[in-house]
Amino acid sequence: MIKKLYLYILIVAISLLSVFSSYSQASTITIEADKQSFQIKDNTALFDGNVRVSYDNIKISSPKAILSSNTKGEPDKAIFSEGVLAYRNDKSSNDSLNADSITLLIASNNLIAEGKTISHFKKNTPDAITIKAQRQEFNSKTNEVSASGGVVINLKDMVLSGGTANLITNGGKPYKATFSNSARVTKGDSTITAGTISIELNSNDIVASGGVSTITNLKGTGRVSIRSNTQTYDKNTNTIVGSGNVNMEYQDYKASGSKATLYLTPDNSLQKIIFTGRSQIKDALRKVSADKIVVSINPKNFTAEGNVKTQFTRQEQTKKTITKSGEKPAVKREEPASNNNKEGQ
């Protein structure tokens, strides 16, 4: 029975290590609890009260744990419950996982954490990543982490969220994340929402698709809204490229085209937007079509180049007058003066 117990512990520890990082073959495995009982008929071992598992630099603690085997007597599952903490702490990292319960599926080498789960990677470092969700599943064979239920990831100056998320890891460290079901990325004063958002966690490059909307709140001048089929953020050039049915709104400007590039300042404020391909922009007075339209944010203006066509909007203004006999007020029609310049303010 003692040998069987240690076999259970070994497999539990190795499963956890495969999630967080590599492990040492020569380490000692120990398990402690206030009470331990063994049910030979059911092939289960029960641990109750202050359960602690230690292996190398991995530690697990929980109030209760159940270790079970299949009909062949082979260990197949370990369940830690009622509040679990698993963590790895060494000179290079400080990773941890908190959950209401953690289940280790030994045959598939999966770890499933459920109930207000929080995992930390590279904790207390500039590259720290925090993942919160109702469920997180770690698969060491595919090096993937799947999260669902109100997923929120904090990474440097970004907050990422969605109904579901899939992360690809390397050595236990996530390096690519894909969000779906109301995906959202918030960075400073800008927010991107889309059907699906993928982000390279090392470079912070972002690819969004499916009804993409980027909203940037500008200090003192309102907000800029960009909608398109897809949008890509490139950190090296500090640009966002929108493609397919691009529509922009900023104050009284409304612009549209097949492609638009948003140029950001070093502090990630919006500097200008360049529409390429046949595009158009309109305000209260005119509608301008051109092969290229450049919209500057501060100061607010735009320029149009290439086969420029301008249409002025006819406006009507009403002026109320006082009548003695209850007659309808006279309506005065005014037309704006013509202006054929290619630059608007």
C-alpha positions as CSV (number, residue, x, y, z in Angstrom):
1,M,0.0,0.0,0.0
2,I,2.9,2.4,0.8
3,K,4.3,1.7,-2.7
4,K,1.0,2.3,-4.3
5,L,0.6,5.6,-2.4
6,Y,4.0,6.8,-3.6
7,L,3.1,5.9,-7.1
8,Y,0.0,8.1,-6.9
9,I,2.0,11.0,-5.5
10,L,4.7,10.6,-8.2
11,I,2.2,10.8,-11.0
12,V,0.4,13.8,-9.5
13,A,3.6,15.7,-9.1
14,I,4.8,14.9,-12.6
15,S,1.5,16.0,-14.0
16,L,1.8,19.4,-12.2
17,L,5.4,19.8,-13.3
18,S,4.6,19.2,-16.9
19,V,2.2,22.2,-16.7
20,F,4.5,24.7,-15.0
21,S,8.0,23.6,-16.2
22,S,10.6,20.9,-16.5
23,Y,11.4,18.8,-13.4
24,S,14.3,17.0,-11.8
25,Q,14.2,13.2,-11.8
26,A,16.1,12.9,-8.6
27,S,13.8,14.9,-6.3
28,T,12.0,13.5,-3.2
29,I,8.2,13.4,-3.2
30,T,6.2,13.8,0.0
31,I,2.5,14.1,0.9
32,E,1.2,15.3,4.3
33,A,-2.3,15.5,5.7
34,D,-4.2,15.6,9.0
35,K,-5.9,12.3,8.0
36,Q,-5.2,9.7,5.4
37,S,-7.4,6.7,4.5
38,F,-7.2,4.0,1.9
39,Q,-10.1,2.1,0.3
40,I,-8.6,-0.9,-1.4
41,K,-11.9,-2.1,-2.9
42,D,-12.4,1.2,-4.7
43,N,-8.7,1.8,-5.4
44,T,-8.8,5.2,-3.8
45,A,-6.8,7.1,-1.3
46,L,-8.4,9.9,0.7
47,F,-6.6,12.8,2.3
48,D,-8.4,15.2,4.6
49,G,-7.2,18.3,6.4
50,N,-4.2,20.5,5.5
51,V,-3.2,18.4,2.5
52,R,0.3,19.3,1.2
53,V,2.2,17.8,-1.7
54,S,5.9,18.6,-2.4
55,Y,8.1,17.7,-5.3
56,D,11.2,19.6,-6.2
57,N,10.1,23.3,-6.4
58,I,6.4,22.4,-6.9
59,K,4.0,22.6,-4.0
60,I,0.3,21.8,-3.8
61,S,-2.0,22.6,-0.8
62,S,-5.7,22.0,-0.3
63,P,-8.1,20.9,2.5
64,K,-9.0,17.7,0.7
65,A,-7.6,15.4,-2.0
66,I,-8.8,12.1,-3.6
67,L,-6.5,9.8,-5.6
68,S,-8.1,7.1,-7.7
69,S,-7.2,4.3,-10.1
70,N,-9.1,2.6,-12.9
71,T,-10.3,-1.0,-13.1
72,K,-6.9,-2.2,-14.0
73,G,-5.4,-0.6,-10.9
74,E,-3.6,2.1,-12.8
75,P,-3.8,5.6,-11.4
76,D,-6.0,7.8,-13.5
77,K,-7.2,10.8,-11.5
78,A,-6.4,13.1,-8.6
79,I,-8.8,15.7,-7.3
80,F,-7.9,18.5,-4.9
81,S,-10.9,20.4,-3.6
82,E,-12.3,23.2,-1.3
83,G,-9.7,25.7,-2.3
84,V,-6.4,24.7,-4.0
85,L,-3.0,26.4,-4.4
86,A,-0.3,25.0,-6.7
87,Y,2.9,26.9,-7.2
88,R,6.4,26.7,-8.5
89,N,9.0,29.0,-7.1
90,D,12.7,29.2,-8.1
91,K,15.3,31.8,-9.2
92,S,13.8,32.1,-12.7
93,S,10.1,32.3,-12.1
94,N,7.3,32.4,-9.6
95,D,4.3,30.7,-11.1
96,S,1.1,29.8,-9.3
97,L,-2.5,28.5,-9.8
98,N,-5.4,29.1,-7.4
99,A,-8.8,27.4,-7.9
100,D,-11.8,26.1,-6.0
101,S,-10.8,22.6,-7.3
102,I,-8.0,21.1,-9.4
103,T,-8.5,17.8,-11.3
104,L,-5.5,15.9,-12.8
105,L,-6.4,13.5,-15.6
106,I,-3.4,11.3,-15.5
107,A,-3.9,9.3,-18.8
108,S,-4.3,12.4,-20.9
109,N,-1.9,14.4,-18.7
110,N,-4.4,17.2,-18.4
111,L,-5.0,19.6,-15.5
112,I,-8.4,21.2,-15.0
113,A,-8.9,24.1,-12.6
114,E,-12.4,25.2,-11.9
115,G,-14.2,27.9,-9.9
116,K,-12.7,31.4,-9.8
117,T,-9.4,30.3,-11.1
118,I,-6.3,32.6,-11.1
119,S,-3.0,31.6,-12.6
120,H,0.2,33.7,-12.5
121,F,3.2,33.4,-14.8
122,K,6.4,35.2,-14.2
123,K,4.9,36.8,-11.1
124,N,6.5,40.0,-9.7
125,T,8.4,40.5,-13.0
126,P,7.9,43.1,-15.8
127,D,6.6,40.3,-18.0
128,A,4.1,39.0,-15.5
129,I,0.9,37.5,-16.9
130,T,-2.3,36.9,-14.8
131,I,-5.2,34.8,-16.1
132,K,-8.6,34.8,-14.5
133,A,-11.5,32.6,-15.6
134,Q,-14.1,30.2,-14.3
135,R,-12.3,27.3,-15.8
136,Q,-8.7,26.7,-17.0
137,E,-7.5,23.5,-18.6
138,F,-3.8,22.8,-19.1
139,N,-2.6,20.1,-21.7
140,S,1.1,19.4,-21.5
141,K,1.0,17.3,-24.6
142,T,-0.2,20.1,-26.8
143,N,1.3,22.9,-24.7
144,E,-2.1,24.7,-24.6
145,V,-4.1,26.4,-22.0
146,S,-7.9,26.7,-22.5
147,A,-9.9,29.1,-20.4
148,S,-13.6,29.8,-20.4
149,G,-16.1,31.8,-18.4
150,G,-15.3,35.5,-18.1
151,V,-11.7,35.2,-19.1
152,V,-9.5,38.2,-18.2
153,I,-5.8,38.4,-18.8
154,N,-3.5,41.2,-17.5
155,L,-0.3,41.6,-19.5
156,K,1.9,44.6,-18.9
157,D,-0.3,47.7,-19.8
158,M,-3.0,45.6,-21.5
159,V,-6.2,44.0,-20.4
160,L,-7.5,41.2,-22.6
161,S,-10.9,39.5,-22.1
162,G,-13.4,37.2,-23.8
163,G,-15.9,34.4,-23.2
164,T,-13.2,31.9,-24.2
165,A,-9.5,31.9,-24.7
166,N,-6.8,29.5,-25.9
167,L,-3.1,30.0,-25.0
168,I,-0.1,28.3,-26.5
169,T,2.7,27.8,-24.1
170,N,6.4,27.1,-24.3
171,G,8.0,25.7,-21.2
172,G,4.9,26.5,-19.3
173,K,5.0,30.2,-20.3
174,P,2.1,31.5,-22.6
175,Y,3.4,33.2,-25.8
176,K,0.2,33.4,-28.0
177,A,-3.4,33.9,-26.9
178,T,-6.6,33.8,-29.0
179,F,-9.9,35.2,-27.6
180,S,-13.4,34.7,-28.9
181,N,-17.0,35.4,-27.9
182,S,-17.0,39.1,-27.2
183,A,-13.2,39.5,-27.4
184,R,-11.7,42.7,-26.2
185,V,-8.3,44.3,-25.7
186,T,-7.8,47.5,-23.7
187,K,-4.5,49.4,-23.9
188,G,-4.3,52.9,-22.5
189,D,-7.1,55.0,-24.0
190,S,-7.8,52.5,-26.8
191,T,-10.1,49.5,-26.9
192,I,-10.4,46.9,-29.6
193,T,-13.5,44.6,-29.8
194,A,-14.0,41.8,-32.3
195,G,-15.4,38.3,-32.8
196,T,-11.8,36.9,-32.5
197,I,-8.6,38.5,-31.3
198,S,-5.2,36.9,-31.4
199,I,-2.1,38.4,-29.7
200,E,1.5,37.5,-29.6
201,L,2.3,37.9,-26.0
202,N,6.0,38.5,-26.5
203,S,5.7,41.2,-29.2
204,N,2.1,42.4,-28.3
205,D,1.2,42.2,-32.0
206,I,-2.6,41.9,-32.5
207,V,-4.8,40.4,-35.2
208,A,-8.6,41.0,-34.9
209,S,-11.3,39.7,-37.2
210,G,-15.1,39.7,-37.3
211,G,-16.8,43.0,-36.8
212,V,-13.7,44.8,-35.5
213,S,-14.1,48.1,-33.7
214,T,-11.3,50.3,-32.3
215,I,-12.2,53.2,-30.1
216,T,-9.6,55.7,-29.0
217,N,-10.6,58.4,-26.4
218,L,-8.7,61.6,-27.1
219,K,-8.0,64.0,-24.3
220,G,-10.1,67.1,-24.8
221,T,-11.3,66.3,-28.4
222,G,-13.6,63.4,-28.0
223,R,-13.1,59.9,-29.5
224,V,-12.3,58.3,-32.8
225,S,-14.1,55.1,-33.8
226,I,-12.8,52.7,-36.5
227,R,-14.8,49.7,-37.7
228,S,-13.7,47.2,-40.3
229,N,-13.7,43.5,-41.1
230,T,-10.1,43.0,-39.8
231,Q,-7.5,45.0,-38.0
232,T,-3.9,44.3,-37.3
233,Y,-1.7,46.1,-34.7
234,D,2.1,46.1,-35.4
235,K,4.1,47.2,-32.3
236,N,7.3,47.8,-34.3
237,T,5.6,50.5,-36.5
238,N,3.1,51.4,-33.8
239,T,0.3,51.2,-36.4
240,I,-3.2,49.7,-36.7
241,V,-4.2,48.6,-40.2
242,G,-7.9,48.1,-40.9
243,S,-9.1,46.3,-44.0
244,G,-12.5,45.6,-45.5
245,N,-15.4,48.0,-45.2
246,V,-13.5,50.5,-43.1
247,N,-15.6,53.2,-41.4
248,M,-14.3,56.0,-39.3
249,E,-16.1,58.6,-37.1
250,Y,-14.5,61.5,-35.4
251,Q,-16.5,64.6,-34.4
252,D,-18.3,65.7,-37.6
253,Y,-16.0,63.6,-39.8
254,K,-17.3,60.3,-41.3
255,A,-14.9,58.5,-43.6
256,S,-15.0,55.1,-45.4
257,G,-12.8,53.0,-47.7
258,S,-11.3,49.6,-48.2
259,K,-8.2,50.1,-46.2
260,A,-7.0,52.5,-43.4
261,T,-3.8,52.8,-41.4
262,L,-3.9,54.4,-38.0
263,Y,-0.6,56.0,-36.8
264,L,0.0,56.2,-33.1
265,T,2.3,58.4,-31.1
266,P,4.9,56.9,-28.7
267,D,2.4,57.3,-25.9
268,N,-0.2,55.4,-28.0
269,S,-2.3,58.4,-28.8
270,L,-3.8,58.6,-32.3
271,Q,-1.8,60.9,-34.6
272,K,-3.3,60.4,-38.0
273,I,-5.3,58.1,-40.3
274,I,-4.5,57.4,-43.9
275,F,-7.2,55.9,-46.2
276,T,-5.9,54.2,-49.4
277,G,-7.9,52.8,-52.3
278,R,-11.0,54.7,-53.4
279,S,-12.2,56.4,-50.2
280,Q,-14.5,59.2,-49.1
281,I,-14.9,61.6,-46.2
282,K,-17.7,63.9,-45.4
283,D,-18.6,66.5,-42.8
284,A,-21.6,68.9,-42.4
285,L,-20.7,70.8,-45.6
286,R,-19.1,68.5,-48.1
287,K,-18.4,65.0,-49.3
288,V,-14.9,64.3,-50.8
289,S,-13.9,61.2,-52.7
290,A,-10.2,60.5,-53.5
291,D,-7.6,57.7,-54.0
292,K,-5.9,58.8,-50.8
293,I,-7.3,60.7,-47.8
294,V,-5.1,61.7,-44.8
295,V,-7.0,62.7,-41.6
296,S,-4.9,64.5,-39.0
297,I,-6.2,64.5,-35.4
298,N,-4.3,67.4,-33.8
299,P,-4.9,69.8,-35.5
300,K,-8.1,68.5,-36.9
301,N,-8.0,68.6,-40.7
302,F,-7.8,66.3,-43.8
303,T,-6.2,66.3,-47.2
304,A,-7.4,64.4,-50.3
305,E,-5.2,63.3,-53.2
306,G,-5.7,61.5,-56.6
307,N,-8.9,61.9,-58.7
308,V,-10.5,64.2,-56.0
309,K,-14.2,64.8,-56.3
310,T,-16.0,67.2,-54.0
311,Q,-19.8,67.5,-53.5
312,F,-21.2,70.3,-51.4
313,T,-24.2,69.7,-49.3
314,R,-27.2,72.0,-49.7
315,Q,-28.5,73.0,-46.3
316,E,-31.7,74.7,-45.2
317,Q,-31.9,76.8,-42.1
318,T,-35.2,78.0,-40.5
319,K,-35.7,81.3,-38.7
320,K,-38.7,81.9,-36.5
321,T,-40.5,85.2,-36.7
322,I,-43.3,86.6,-34.5
323,T,-46.6,87.1,-36.2
324,K,-49.6,88.9,-35.0
325,S,-52.3,86.6,-36.5
326,G,-50.8,83.2,-35.6
327,E,-49.4,82.7,-39.1
328,K,-46.6,80.2,-39.8
329,P,-43.1,81.5,-39.3
330,A,-41.3,82.5,-42.5
331,V,-38.5,80.1,-43.7
332,K,-35.3,81.6,-44.9
333,R,-33.2,79.5,-47.2
334,E,-29.4,80.0,-47.1
335,E,-26.8,78.4,-49.3
336,P,-23.1,78.1,-48.2
337,A,-20.4,79.7,-50.3
338,S,-18.6,77.4,-52.7
339,N,-15.2,76.2,-51.8
340,N,-13.1,74.0,-54.1
341,N,-10.1,73.5,-51.9
342,K,-8.9,69.9,-51.3
343,E,-8.2,70.5,-47.7
344,G,-10.8,70.7,-44.9
345,Q,-10.8,71.8,-41.3
